[in-house]
Amino acid sequence: MPIRRSPQTLDNHAIRPVYTMDYKDIDELIDEGEGFELEFKRKVTSPKKIARTLIAFANTRGGTILFGVDDDRTVVGVGSEKEEMEMIHTAGDYFCEPPIVPEIDVVSYRGRDVIVATVAESAVKPHELVRDEEENGDSRVFIRVNDKTVAASKEVIRILRSEHPDAPPLRIAIGDTERRLFEYLDQHERITVRQFGDLVNISARRASRSLIQLVRAGVLRVHTHEKEEYFTRAFD
């Protein structure tokens, strides 16, 4: 179970911005608006909250956070760029496991500083939110769904783990259980873990494992929503 490491002194290299963007880039991002790969933050309220967004982007397709921009797209700027960059670094280094190192840029926008944190899609998924030693409960894995950061289900976590370079090779066989699944999808288009278990009279654990294997094989696609998670054919 990942537990937060003791804070260390941040070195200058770890928080040094790259200065590759200008105000025109900020205009383009603001015009784009928040979405699957873009989020606005007025300021860094706490490293742990920022870590959730860093994790979600790294576990999905990557993304960018603009600090100093309100949800309504108003540029308010950040108070202290050094303090905010240190908190972003703390979020990625001490509250994420494995650690996440975003690319940081500081842009002067009409007299206000905007911090841009860009996270690449990770090759070592899943990243988890690290808990404090005194906290109870599991560490959490987050992903992006539309314009929100949400907790990943156990099925999605297993899929993310299967994408890790050290994951065991996939072995899959198509039998009667899978054929009944495909027949069901021909008529209903989508299915949940519970529905699949009821359909072929197997446990939820086994149903989940079978569906995950088919996702890994590229046969099915998993869809995560806030209220329900379901599976469809990958190529319909």
trRosetta pair geometry for C-beta under 8 A, 3 or more apart (Angstrom, degrees):
i j d omega theta_ij theta_ji phi_ij phi_ji
1 131 7.5 -26 161 38 107 117
1 138 7.2 -122 -130 -134 110 58
1 139 6.3 161 -163 -15 78 106
2 97 3.8 -165 -133 35 157 167
2 128 5.6 148 26 85 140 125
2 130 4.5 -90 129 -113 112 89
2 131 7.3 123 92 22 74 72
2 139 5.2 37 50 -64 99 160
3 130 6.4 102 -166 -174 10 101
3 131 6.4 -45 -116 74 60 74
3 132 7.4 43 -160 -175 81 17
3 133 5.5 56 -168 -85 126 69
4 94 5.6 48 -158 168 96 88
4 95 6.4 -8 -108 -94 110 57
4 130 4.7 130 -73 126 69 120
4 131 6.8 -121 -21 97 93 26
4 132 5.4 -23 21 -98 127 51
4 133 7.2 -104 47 -31 86 72
5 8 7.8 -18 126 -20 114 100
5 94 5.8 -118 54 -132 86 82
5 130 7.9 -17 -5 157 69 162
7 90 7.1 -9 -122 -129 106 111
7 94 6.3 -10 -95 -99 69 158
10 14 5.4 -120 -169 69 88 130
10 15 5.7 42 157 -22 131 123
10 86 5.7 -168 22 -133 163 91
10 89 5.7 85 -130 107 137 149
10 90 7.6 -81 -69 -61 128 81
11 14 5.1 98 63 -3 78 104
11 15 7.9 168 86 8 45 85
12 15 6.7 -83 -156 50 34 86
12 16 5.9 53 153 -58 73 104
13 16 5.6 -41 -141 1 32 122
14 89 5.5 89 138 -145 107 138
14 93 7.5 7 -173 -59 136 147
14 101 7.8 -104 -152 -133 81 110
15 82 7.6 78 137 -150 138 63
15 85 4.6 112 -170 138 109 115
15 86 5.9 -12 -109 -81 156 57
15 88 7.8 125 -128 67 95 96
15 89 4.9 -71 -85 -46 97 144
15 104 6.9 -11 -161 44 53 160
16 104 7.7 150 92 69 30 115
17 81 7.9 -35 -36 166 137 126
17 85 7.0 -98 -56 -110 94 144
17 104 4.9 -93 -106 114 71 91
17 105 5.3 105 -167 -127 105 29
17 106 4.5 -69 -101 0 172 94
17 115 7.9 -121 -99 -133 127 83
18 103 5.9 -12 -9 -176 139 100
18 104 6.8 141 -3 76 84 52
18 105 5.3 -51 53 -88 87 83
19 105 6.3 154 -70 -144 23 84
19 106 6.9 -24 -83 52 75 76
20 105 5.9 -87 39 -109 76 132
21 25 4.1 -99 -160 62 101 154
21 26 7.0 106 150 -43 122 78
21 105 4.8 80 19 149 112 153
21 107 5.1 -57 99 -77 103 125
21 116 5.9 23 31 26 156 157
22 25 5.7 110 54 7 52 99
22 26 7.7 -104 116 -1 37 92
22 107 6.3 150 -141 -141 20 111
23 26 5.3 -51 -152 35 43 115
23 27 6.4 51 148 -24 69 99
23 107 6.3 156 -75 166 52 115
23 108 7.1 -52 -62 91 102 59
23 109 4.9 139 -118 -115 95 73
23 110 7.0 107 -135 -28 139 72
24 27 5.5 -46 -150 31 36 116
24 28 6.6 38 151 -20 64 102
25 28 5.7 -52 -152 34 34 112
25 29 6.5 30 152 -16 65 106
25 107 7.0 -135 66 -105 108 157
25 116 7.9 -19 119 -74 122 163
26 29 5.8 -57 -148 39 33 109
26 30 6.2 31 155 -18 68 108
26 66 7.2 114 -138 -131 87 132
26 75 7.4 55 158 -99 131 136
26 107 5.4 -177 -48 107 124 152
26 109 5.1 -68 78 -96 167 135
26 114 5.6 98 -118 66 138 157
26 116 7.6 -130 -91 -65 87 123
27 30 5.9 -58 -145 39 28 108
27 31 6.2 29 156 -19 65 108
28 31 5.8 -55 -147 37 28 111
28 32 6.5 35 152 -26 62 104
29 32 5.5 -50 -152 28 33 117
29 38 6.3 -175 -163 -143 94 137
29 64 6.8 -89 -135 104 135 142
29 66 6.1 145 126 -58 138 136
29 116 7.8 161 -12 -117 171 120
30 33 7.5 38 173 -69 36 46
30 66 7.5 -79 -74 66 77 179
30 69 6.5 -144 -99 -144 101 141
30 73 5.1 107 -169 -157 99 101
30 75 7.2 -58 -91 -58 148 101
32 35 6.9 -87 148 7 97 125
32 38 6.1 81 106 28 123 170
33 38 7.3 121 105 92 33 131
33 73 7.0 -55 -104 -78 74 120
34 38 5.6 -148 -131 103 41 87
34 39 5.6 49 -136 -115 103 45
34 40 5.6 -93 -72 2 108 94
34 71 7.2 -27 -22 -143 144 71
34 147 4.9 83 133 -158 97 128
35 38 5.2 38 43 43 78 95
35 146 7.4 -88 -160 172 60 57
35 147 5.0 -71 -124 -92 26 97
36 60 7.6 -130 176 138 93 145
36 61 7.3 23 143 48 112 120
36 63 7.3 -139 127 -97 56 123
36 144 5.6 108 -164 141 66 130
36 146 6.2 -88 -80 -162 80 20
36 147 6.5 -79 -56 -79 40 52
37 57 7.2 92 -139 -130 64 99
37 61 6.3 -63 -88 88 113 102
37 62 6.5 27 -140 97 110 65
37 63 3.9 -156 -159 -109 60 87
37 64 6.6 48 148 14 80 78
37 144 7.3 91 -77 142 48 172
38 63 6.2 -150 -60 -166 35 99
38 64 5.3 -5 -111 63 73 92
38 65 7.9 158 -158 -87 47 34
38 66 7.5 18 -170 -8 91 102
39 53 5.9 -109 56 -151 160 136
39 63 6.9 53 -2 148 94 131
39 64 7.6 -179 30 93 64 51
39 65 5.1 -20 71 -111 95 77
39 66 7.4 -168 94 25 46 70
39 147 7.4 141 -93 -173 81 81
39 149 7.8 0 -83 -35 154 108
40 65 7.7 153 -99 -161 16 62
40 66 5.2 -22 -115 65 66 103
40 69 4.2 -92 -149 101 109 104
40 70 6.5 21 143 106 131 15
40 71 5.8 164 80 -93 122 41
40 73 7.1 -126 -82 -92 165 47
41 44 6.9 55 138 -75 139 48
41 45 7.9 -126 -170 -10 114 88
41 50 7.5 21 -108 -103 169 95
41 53 8.0 -135 -56 7 129 169
41 65 5.8 14 0 -179 117 107
41 66 6.9 172 29 85 69 50
41 67 4.9 -23 77 -105 104 67
41 68 7.8 32 87 0 69 36
41 69 7.1 63 50 56 37 73
42 67 7.8 7 105 -159 16 61
42 68 7.2 45 -165 -114 35 16
42 69 7.2 -116 -92 75 42 27
42 70 5.3 31 -87 -93 95 66
42 71 7.9 -46 -46 -19 95 72
42 76 6.0 8 -148 49 85 139
43 67 6.3 68 -125 -169 32 98
43 68 7.1 60 -83 -75 63 51
43 78 6.0 128 -115 -125 85 80
43 79 6.9 22 -121 1 134 98
43 84 6.8 -109 -160 -108 78 121
44 47 7.1 25 175 -75 118 52
44 50 5.7 -17 -138 -53 93 139
44 67 6.2 -8 -44 -133 82 139
44 78 8.0 30 0 -134 88 122
44 84 4.9 150 7 -143 123 81
44 87 4.3 143 134 96 150 138
44 88 6.2 -116 -95 -57 144 76
44 91 7.7 -130 -151 -35 121 134
45 49 5.6 -2 71 49 103 148
45 50 7.9 161 45 -41 68 90
46 49 4.7 87 64 6 91 103
46 50 7.1 -165 90 -4 47 86
46 87 7.6 -132 -166 -168 22 125
47 50 5.7 -61 -149 41 35 110
47 51 6.2 46 152 -33 69 102
47 87 4.9 -140 -73 -172 89 78
47 88 7.5 -163 -119 -82 83 17
47 90 4.2 -61 -118 100 153 106
47 91 3.9 -154 -165 -71 79 76
47 94 7.1 26 142 64 145 107
47 95 5.7 159 134 -9 100 139
48 51 5.4 -44 -150 23 33 119
48 52 7.4 43 151 -25 58 92
48 91 7.0 -155 -61 -120 18 84
48 95 5.2 -168 -108 -131 60 153
48 129 7.3 74 -164 -163 82 113
49 52 6.0 -42 -166 17 39 113
49 53 7.7 29 146 -8 62 99
50 53 5.9 -57 -162 37 45 107
50 54 6.3 45 145 -20 74 106
50 65 7.5 119 -149 155 95 174
50 87 6.9 107 15 137 150 96
50 88 6.2 -103 149 -113 156 62
50 91 4.0 -57 87 -115 109 162
51 54 5.5 -54 -145 39 37 114
51 55 6.1 39 156 -22 68 106
51 91 4.2 -156 -62 -171 77 86
51 92 6.9 179 -111 -73 79 37
51 95 3.6 -91 -80 106 161 123
51 96 5.3 -162 -155 -55 104 87
51 100 7.9 144 -143 37 73 123
51 129 5.7 117 119 -122 118 88
51 130 7.8 -79 170 26 156 80
52 55 5.9 -57 -150 36 27 112
52 56 6.4 28 153 -21 63 107
52 129 6.0 1 -88 -85 70 132
52 140 7.7 -5 -114 96 94 124
52 142 5.2 80 -166 -19 75 168
52 149 5.5 110 140 143 101 147
53 56 5.6 -51 -145 34 34 113
53 57 6.4 31 158 -15 66 104
53 63 7.9 -99 170 86 90 129
53 65 6.0 83 130 -79 140 133
53 142 7.8 -63 -79 114 22 147
53 149 5.3 -105 -97 -67 63 152
54 57 6.1 -59 -152 38 28 107
54 58 6.2 23 155 -15 65 112
54 65 7.8 -61 -72 -15 70 137
54 91 6.0 138 -4 132 142 113
54 92 5.4 -133 -177 -92 165 85
54 96 6.0 -78 101 -71 124 144
54 100 4.8 161 157 88 120 151
54 102 6.3 -106 -125 -47 112 120
54 117 7.6 -59 -93 141 98 132
54 119 5.5 164 -146 -86 69 149
54 127 7.7 -80 119 120 84 152
55 58 5.8 -60 -144 41 29 108
55 59 6.0 20 161 -14 67 113
55 96 5.7 -172 -74 -120 94 105
55 100 6.9 -149 -78 -25 54 148
55 127 4.6 -148 -135 102 84 112
55 128 7.0 56 -138 -128 139 6
55 129 5.9 -89 -26 -60 163 78
55 141 7.1 -145 161 -151 127 48
55 142 4.7 90 99 49 112 103
56 59 6.0 -62 -143 42 25 106
56 60 6.2 4 163 -4 63 116
56 63 7.7 -17 102 28 87 140
56 142 4.1 -59 -71 125 86 104
56 143 5.4 113 -143 -161 77 9
56 144 4.8 107 158 -54 107 72
56 149 4.1 -124 -42 -130 163 97
56 150 7.6 99 -119 31 128 45
57 60 6.2 -73 -142 46 25 97
57 61 7.7 -67 -163 68 61 44
57 62 5.4 33 170 -158 94 26
57 63 3.7 -119 -124 34 118 102
57 64 7.9 136 -130 -23 150 26
57 65 7.9 -116 -35 -36 150 96
57 119 4.1 100 105 78 133 133
57 121 7.7 -114 155 -85 67 54
57 144 6.4 51 -84 -40 49 126
58 62 7.1 41 -97 -95 37 56
58 96 7.7 82 23 -162 154 140
58 100 5.2 -115 -56 -113 151 131
58 119 5.4 -85 -61 167 78 124
58 120 7.3 42 -115 81 73 49
58 121 6.7 132 -153 -142 39 31
58 122 4.1 43 178 -28 93 116
58 125 7.3 171 134 -93 84 86
58 127 4.9 31 92 6 133 143
59 122 6.6 -11 -76 32 39 119
59 125 5.3 109 -128 -131 69 114
59 126 5.4 27 -118 -138 117 81
59 127 5.7 -128 -58 34 95 89
59 141 6.6 124 -104 -178 161 93
59 142 6.6 156 30 85 142 53
59 143 5.0 -99 103 -96 121 74
59 144 7.9 160 74 -2 87 76
59 152 7.0 -100 147 -52 153 141
59 160 5.9 -20 -157 -125 101 141
60 63 7.4 25 72 -25 112 114
60 121 6.9 -95 96 -115 40 96
60 143 5.1 112 -64 -160 105 81
60 144 4.3 -81 4 28 166 99
61 121 5.1 -35 -154 -79 32 125
61 144 7.5 -82 28 49 80 131
62 118 7.6 24 176 176 106 78
62 119 5.5 -166 -149 103 69 69
62 120 4.8 -29 -110 -154 128 28
62 121 4.1 -82 -35 -40 94 69
63 118 7.7 -150 112 -147 31 57
63 119 5.8 3 55 55 63 99
63 144 6.7 113 -37 -61 148 156
64 116 6.3 -15 -168 -169 110 91
64 117 6.9 153 -157 81 57 50
64 118 4.9 -17 -103 -103 86 74
64 119 7.4 -173 -80 20 37 71
65 102 7.8 -26 30 -153 107 162
65 116 7.5 157 80 -156 51 44
65 117 4.6 -7 56 59 99 102
65 119 7.7 41 -6 -9 96 106
66 69 4.3 11 118 20 119 133
66 114 6.0 -14 -167 -178 94 114
66 115 7.5 146 -161 79 44 52
66 116 5.9 -15 -105 -103 67 71
67 78 5.5 33 130 -73 103 125
67 84 5.9 163 138 174 153 138
67 88 7.6 -111 -32 -68 151 127
67 114 6.8 155 76 -166 56 60
67 115 4.0 -8 56 60 113 103
67 116 7.7 -150 22 -68 77 27
67 117 6.9 51 -15 -7 109 106
68 75 6.4 24 135 -161 91 73
68 76 5.9 -148 -172 70 61 67
68 77 4.6 -1 -158 -138 119 17
68 78 4.3 -82 -74 -38 109 76
68 109 7.8 145 119 40 132 126
68 112 6.4 168 176 148 128 112
68 113 6.4 -143 -95 100 164 57
68 114 4.3 -144 72 -114 132 63
68 115 6.2 118 -7 16 114 73
69 73 6.7 -16 -178 -144 105 36
69 74 7.1 159 -158 79 59 40
69 75 5.5 -29 -103 -103 77 61
69 76 7.1 163 -99 20 23 78
69 114 6.4 38 -42 -132 97 118
70 73 6.8 -42 76 28 77 16
70 74 4.4 7 36 54 122 90
70 75 7.9 -131 11 -66 81 17
70 76 5.9 74 -35 -16 98 117
75 109 5.5 -96 -175 112 155 133
75 110 6.9 106 89 48 142 116
75 112 5.7 154 143 75 104 141
75 114 6.4 -59 -147 -73 110 122
76 112 6.9 -164 135 -165 21 154
77 109 7.3 -165 -85 60 89 96
77 111 7.8 -66 -67 109 148 64
77 112 2.8 -120 -68 -170 125 108
77 113 5.3 82 -155 46 97 54
77 114 6.5 -90 -111 -64 55 63
78 81 5.7 105 87 -84 127 62
78 84 4.9 -47 -174 -23 144 160
78 112 7.9 123 16 173 50 89
78 113 5.4 -65 44 91 89 99
78 114 7.1 129 -10 -112 97 29
78 115 5.7 19 -20 -10 150 107
79 83 7.3 -24 88 56 97 127
79 84 7.4 136 52 -42 73 114
80 83 3.9 49 95 18 120 112
80 84 6.3 158 85 -14 63 86
81 84 5.8 -60 -143 42 31 109
81 85 6.0 31 159 -20 68 109
81 106 5.3 43 -155 -122 143 138
81 113 5.1 -76 -67 143 118 153
81 115 6.2 155 -137 -70 87 111
82 85 5.9 -56 -145 37 27 109
82 86 6.4 29 155 -21 62 106
83 86 5.7 -55 -150 34 30 113
83 87 6.6 27 153 -16 64 104
84 87 5.8 -55 -151 36 34 109
84 88 6.5 36 150 -20 66 104
84 115 5.7 -159 116 -15 132 159
85 88 5.5 -50 -147 35 35 113
85 89 6.3 38 152 -19 66 104
85 104 5.8 84 -134 -172 105 156
85 106 7.7 -53 -66 -63 126 115
85 115 6.6 -160 -73 -132 80 141
86 89 5.6 -52 -149 37 32 113
86 90 6.3 35 151 -20 64 105
87 90 5.4 -49 -145 36 35 114
87 91 6.4 44 151 -26 64 100
88 91 5.5 -48 -152 29 32 116
88 92 6.7 19 156 -9 63 106
88 102 6.6 -75 164 51 115 127
88 104 6.5 127 99 -97 146 124
88 115 7.2 -154 -35 149 151 142
88 117 5.5 -150 -157 -91 141 143
89 92 6.2 -64 -151 42 30 102
89 93 5.7 6 163 -3 69 120
89 104 7.9 -45 -63 -43 87 146
90 93 6.2 -67 -129 48 24 97
90 94 5.2 -27 -170 27 67 119
90 95 7.1 53 140 -6 70 103
91 94 7.5 -46 -90 51 7 79
91 95 5.3 -45 -153 43 46 123
91 96 7.0 50 146 -22 61 105
92 95 7.5 -11 -44 52 9 81
92 96 5.3 -26 -154 20 43 134
92 99 6.0 75 148 -176 74 79
92 100 4.1 -105 -150 79 97 78
92 101 5.8 134 141 -86 142 33
92 102 5.8 -153 -72 -4 152 88
93 96 7.3 18 -32 42 8 94
93 99 4.9 19 -128 -144 47 126
93 100 7.9 -118 -60 53 41 51
93 101 7.4 47 -74 -84 85 76
94 99 7.8 26 -40 -111 28 104
94 130 7.1 -115 151 61 50 140
95 129 6.2 -11 165 -153 90 70
95 130 5.2 -152 -153 43 40 96
96 99 5.4 102 85 -131 96 37
96 100 4.5 -30 111 4 164 98
96 127 5.3 -5 -170 -180 101 119
96 128 7.3 143 -156 71 52 41
96 129 7.1 -37 -99 -104 55 43
96 130 6.7 -105 -39 -10 8 102
97 127 6.7 152 77 -159 35 67
97 128 5.0 -26 65 59 91 92
97 130 4.9 95 -17 -69 112 106
97 139 7.1 -37 46 -169 122 161
98 122 7.9 153 62 -157 111 141
98 124 5.6 7 23 107 145 131
98 127 6.1 -85 46 -110 64 85
100 119 6.3 4 176 -133 126 115
100 122 7.4 -81 -108 -78 99 124
100 127 6.1 31 -55 -138 114 158
102 117 4.3 36 137 -175 150 93
102 118 5.9 150 -171 65 93 38
102 119 4.8 -54 -105 -76 98 75
103 117 7.3 150 73 -156 46 46
103 118 4.5 -18 58 59 99 101
103 119 8.0 -172 19 -71 73 32
103 120 7.9 64 -9 -30 106 94
104 115 6.6 -23 -161 -168 93 99
104 116 7.2 143 -159 79 43 57
104 117 5.7 -12 -101 -102 71 72
105 115 7.3 150 80 -160 49 50
105 116 4.3 -12 61 59 100 107
105 118 7.4 31 1 -7 107 107
106 113 5.8 -13 -170 -164 101 107
106 114 7.4 154 -157 77 51 44
106 115 5.7 -23 -101 -102 72 68
106 116 7.6 -165 -75 19 24 77
107 113 7.3 142 73 -155 41 55
107 114 4.9 -22 64 63 95 96
107 115 8.0 173 20 -87 74 21
107 116 6.3 41 -7 -15 113 115
108 111 7.3 26 -178 -82 92 12
108 112 7.5 145 -158 72 55 30
108 113 6.1 -34 -99 -95 57 64
109 112 5.4 -36 72 69 81 83
109 113 7.4 125 21 -118 80 14
109 114 4.9 23 3 -6 130 119
122 125 5.2 131 88 -60 111 76
122 127 6.1 125 -9 -32 168 113
123 165 6.7 28 156 -37 98 109
124 127 7.8 77 96 -64 81 81
124 164 6.0 45 -147 -130 52 89
124 165 7.1 -43 -95 8 72 98
125 160 4.1 -103 143 -175 118 97
125 161 7.2 -118 114 -71 80 32
125 163 5.3 19 55 75 118 116
125 164 6.2 -134 65 -70 60 77
126 141 4.7 6 158 -136 142 131
126 152 7.1 -121 -135 46 148 161
126 157 5.8 -60 -13 -142 160 72
126 160 3.9 61 -63 123 99 141
126 161 6.2 -48 -4 -60 96 68
127 141 7.3 135 81 -131 46 80
128 139 4.2 58 163 135 125 127
128 140 6.5 145 -161 72 79 31
128 141 5.3 -53 -103 -78 74 74
129 139 5.6 -179 73 -171 60 83
129 140 4.5 -2 38 58 117 87
129 141 7.5 -158 4 -73 80 27
129 142 6.8 54 -33 -13 112 109
130 139 6.0 -17 -107 -123 33 125
131 135 4.2 -125 -179 77 111 130
131 137 6.9 166 -100 76 154 81
131 138 8.0 177 -30 141 138 19
131 139 5.5 -131 -17 -87 96 75
132 135 4.6 99 56 -10 80 107
140 151 5.7 -71 -166 -124 115 103
141 151 7.1 91 73 -161 56 66
141 152 4.4 -46 105 39 102 121
141 156 7.7 -170 110 101 126 100
141 157 5.1 122 52 -102 157 104
141 160 7.0 -173 -179 47 144 158
142 149 5.3 19 175 179 129 97
142 150 6.6 156 -152 80 80 28
142 151 6.0 -57 -99 -101 70 41
142 152 6.3 -174 -115 -19 14 89
143 149 7.6 166 84 -150 26 59
143 150 6.3 -28 65 65 73 79
143 152 4.8 83 -10 -78 108 101
143 156 6.2 -87 -15 157 150 145
143 160 7.9 -148 -77 -67 118 134
143 224 6.7 71 83 65 134 164
144 147 8.0 -16 -169 -130 100 15
144 148 7.2 148 -155 79 60 41
144 149 6.2 -40 -98 -97 62 59
144 150 7.7 107 -134 20 17 80
145 148 5.5 -24 69 67 81 92
145 150 4.9 -8 15 15 121 129
145 224 5.2 -110 -94 100 127 102
145 225 6.7 158 -178 -109 144 34
145 226 7.1 175 96 -54 148 72
148 226 7.4 3 87 -72 156 112
150 224 6.8 179 83 145 137 123
150 226 6.3 -137 -114 -99 143 73
152 156 4.1 -122 -169 90 101 124
152 157 5.1 129 116 -58 122 79
152 160 7.0 -2 -178 -14 164 137
152 224 7.4 -56 -128 -121 63 157
153 156 4.9 96 52 9 76 99
153 157 7.0 -134 97 -5 40 88
153 224 6.8 -166 0 -118 109 110
153 229 5.2 -68 -14 -28 158 163
154 157 5.5 -50 -145 36 35 116
154 158 6.5 39 154 -21 65 102
154 208 7.1 6 100 -171 106 151
155 158 5.9 -55 -154 34 31 110
155 159 6.6 30 149 -18 64 104
155 193 6.7 -154 -63 -63 139 131
155 208 5.4 -128 -91 -156 98 102
155 211 6.9 -18 -145 91 130 117
155 212 5.8 -154 -156 -76 82 104
155 222 6.5 -178 127 -131 120 148
155 229 6.5 168 49 131 133 149
156 159 5.5 -52 -149 35 37 113
156 160 6.3 39 151 -20 67 102
156 222 6.4 -174 -88 123 81 150
156 224 6.1 14 -68 -73 143 135
156 229 7.4 -119 -36 -138 107 148
157 160 5.6 -52 -148 35 33 112
157 161 6.4 34 152 -19 65 104
158 161 5.6 -52 -148 36 33 112
158 162 6.4 37 152 -24 64 103
158 208 7.5 109 22 151 155 106
158 209 7.8 -104 168 -108 163 59
158 212 5.0 -26 106 -137 126 155
159 162 5.6 -53 -152 31 33 114
159 163 7.0 33 150 -22 62 102
159 212 5.7 -142 -69 -146 81 95
159 215 5.6 -44 -111 107 124 139
159 216 6.7 -160 -132 -66 77 83
159 222 6.5 -132 -41 12 162 148
160 163 5.8 -56 -159 28 36 112
160 164 7.7 55 143 -39 61 87
161 164 5.7 -28 -166 -5 46 117
161 167 6.3 132 143 -97 66 117
162 167 4.9 114 -151 -162 39 157
162 170 7.4 57 -169 -79 120 101
162 212 7.1 156 -25 164 146 107
162 216 5.0 -76 143 -101 153 127
163 167 6.8 83 35 -9 11 148
164 167 4.7 121 62 -38 81 96
170 213 6.9 142 -155 -151 102 81
170 216 5.2 -175 -107 129 137 127
170 217 6.2 173 159 -77 147 78
172 213 5.1 156 -100 162 110 116
172 214 7.2 130 -145 -82 143 54
172 216 7.8 176 -52 79 134 104
172 217 5.2 -47 15 -69 166 140
174 178 4.6 -104 -146 78 69 149
174 179 7.0 92 168 -51 94 79
175 178 5.8 101 49 16 51 99
175 179 7.1 -96 120 -5 32 97
176 179 5.6 -56 -145 37 33 113
176 180 6.4 34 157 -20 67 103
177 180 6.0 -57 -154 34 28 109
177 181 6.7 31 147 -21 62 105
177 200 4.9 70 -136 -157 86 157
177 202 7.3 25 -132 -24 133 142
177 210 6.7 -81 130 -147 132 157
178 181 5.3 -50 -152 32 37 117
178 182 6.5 35 152 -18 68 102
178 210 7.4 -150 -80 -179 84 118
178 214 7.2 157 -128 -84 110 127
179 182 5.8 -52 -149 36 34 109
179 183 6.4 36 152 -19 65 104
180 183 5.6 -51 -147 36 34 114
180 184 6.4 38 152 -22 64 104
180 199 6.3 168 137 145 117 112
180 200 5.5 137 82 -85 142 104
181 184 5.7 -56 -153 34 31 112
181 185 6.4 26 153 -15 66 107
181 191 6.9 -128 -154 42 86 166
181 196 6.2 18 -111 -133 105 106
181 199 7.2 116 -91 101 62 146
181 200 7.3 -36 -56 -38 84 131
181 210 7.9 -166 -55 134 154 125
181 214 7.8 -129 116 -58 156 167
182 185 5.6 -54 -146 39 34 110
182 186 6.5 47 151 -29 64 99
182 233 7.8 69 -131 -87 78 110
183 186 5.6 -45 -154 23 33 118
183 187 7.1 16 154 -6 61 105
184 187 6.2 -71 -161 42 33 101
184 188 5.7 -25 166 26 74 116
184 191 6.0 59 119 -75 127 136
184 195 7.9 164 167 142 148 111
184 196 7.8 175 71 -105 159 70
184 199 5.8 -27 -73 -140 154 154
185 188 6.4 -76 -117 60 29 77
185 189 6.3 60 -165 -121 67 12
185 190 7.3 69 -126 -60 83 14
185 191 6.3 -83 -79 -16 85 115
185 232 6.9 134 -147 -149 119 52
185 233 5.6 127 154 -42 143 97
188 191 6.6 86 93 -67 125 82
189 232 6.1 -8 164 -126 70 106
189 233 8.0 -87 -152 11 54 94
189 236 7.1 -175 -140 129 85 168
190 223 7.5 -50 -132 33 124 133
190 230 4.5 37 176 150 116 136
190 231 6.7 147 -157 71 69 40
190 232 5.1 -41 -98 -78 76 89
191 195 4.9 -136 -161 89 81 125
191 196 5.2 88 150 -59 125 92
191 199 7.5 -33 -148 -17 134 147
191 230 6.3 151 73 -163 25 93
191 231 5.5 -31 66 60 78 92
191 232 7.9 144 18 -81 69 45
192 195 4.6 95 50 8 78 103
192 196 6.9 -144 90 -5 40 87
192 228 6.7 -74 -96 -173 128 104
192 229 6.9 107 -131 85 90 61
192 230 5.0 -64 -78 -105 70 80
192 231 7.4 145 -100 11 25 82
193 196 5.9 -59 -150 37 28 109
193 197 6.4 29 154 -19 65 107
193 204 5.7 65 143 -157 112 85
193 207 5.1 127 -168 111 74 115
193 208 4.9 12 -135 -79 131 79
193 211 6.3 -116 -99 13 77 151
193 229 7.6 22 -11 89 102 103
194 197 5.7 -56 -150 36 31 112
194 198 6.4 27 155 -15 66 107
194 204 6.3 -13 -93 -110 61 107
194 207 7.6 130 -81 93 16 158
195 198 5.8 -56 -148 39 31 109
195 199 6.1 38 153 -29 65 107
196 199 5.4 -50 -145 30 32 117
196 200 6.6 -10 170 15 65 104
196 202 7.9 -31 129 55 80 105
196 207 4.5 146 96 -161 106 119
196 210 7.3 -155 148 76 139 120
196 211 6.2 151 32 -59 172 119
196 231 7.7 10 -45 40 136 130
197 200 7.1 -82 -147 53 22 78
197 201 7.6 52 167 -122 57 8
197 202 5.4 -110 -139 75 69 67
197 203 6.3 -49 -141 137 124 14
197 204 5.0 -49 -61 -85 160 52
197 206 7.3 116 -112 67 95 84
197 207 3.8 -93 -67 -35 84 150
198 201 7.4 19 -164 -75 27 46
200 207 7.5 152 52 -99 108 99
202 206 4.4 -92 160 85 119 128
202 207 5.4 149 89 -56 106 84
202 210 7.7 62 91 -7 155 139
203 206 4.7 91 58 10 85 99
203 207 6.8 -147 95 -5 43 88
204 207 5.5 -54 -143 39 33 114
204 208 6.1 38 156 -23 66 105
205 208 5.8 -53 -150 34 27 112
205 209 6.5 26 153 -18 62 107
206 209 5.6 -54 -148 36 34 112
206 210 6.3 33 155 -19 66 106
207 210 5.9 -56 -149 36 30 110
207 211 6.4 26 156 -15 65 108
208 211 6.0 -60 -148 39 29 108
208 212 6.2 29 156 -20 65 109
209 212 5.8 -56 -148 36 29 112
209 213 6.5 31 154 -21 63 104
210 213 5.8 -54 -152 32 31 112
210 214 6.7 26 152 -15 64 106
211 214 5.7 -57 -152 38 34 110
211 215 6.5 38 149 -21 66 102
211 220 6.3 -72 -164 79 74 162
211 222 7.7 97 148 -85 110 102
211 231 5.3 -134 -161 -51 122 163
212 215 5.5 -50 -150 33 35 113
212 216 6.4 37 151 -19 66 103
213 216 5.6 -52 -150 36 33 113
213 217 6.3 29 152 -17 65 108
214 217 5.5 -53 -143 39 34 111
214 219 4.4 -73 -171 67 87 115
214 220 4.2 54 120 5 108 114
214 231 7.7 74 85 -176 121 144
215 218 7.8 49 176 -65 31 21
215 219 7.5 -89 -71 55 22 70
215 220 4.9 -61 -76 79 63 93
215 221 6.8 105 -126 -110 88 21
215 222 5.4 0 -110 -27 143 102
215 231 7.1 -107 -68 -129 105 117
215 234 8.0 139 -128 -72 53 115
217 220 8.0 56 59 17 88 75
218 234 5.7 -137 171 82 58 177
219 233 7.3 -63 163 -143 63 66
219 234 5.8 177 152 0 15 120
220 231 4.8 7 177 -177 129 114
220 232 6.8 148 -158 77 78 31
220 233 6.5 -73 -111 -114 59 29
220 234 5.7 -172 -139 -43 5 90
221 231 6.9 154 75 -155 42 65
221 232 5.5 -21 59 64 94 83
221 233 7.3 20 12 110 92 23
221 234 4.6 124 -38 -105 94 67
222 229 6.7 3 -175 -179 98 103
222 230 7.7 166 -152 91 57 30
222 231 5.6 -33 -100 -99 60 79
223 229 6.8 170 85 -155 56 57
223 230 5.4 -13 57 64 104 74
223 231 7.2 176 14 -90 82 27
223 232 6.5 36 -18 1 120 106
224 229 5.2 -9 -111 -111 61 98
225 228 5.4 8 64 59 112 63
225 229 6.8 -175 31 -80 68 49
225 230 8.0 3 11 10 109 90
232 236 6.3 -95 159 33 109 129
233 236 4.3 93 73 -27 115 107
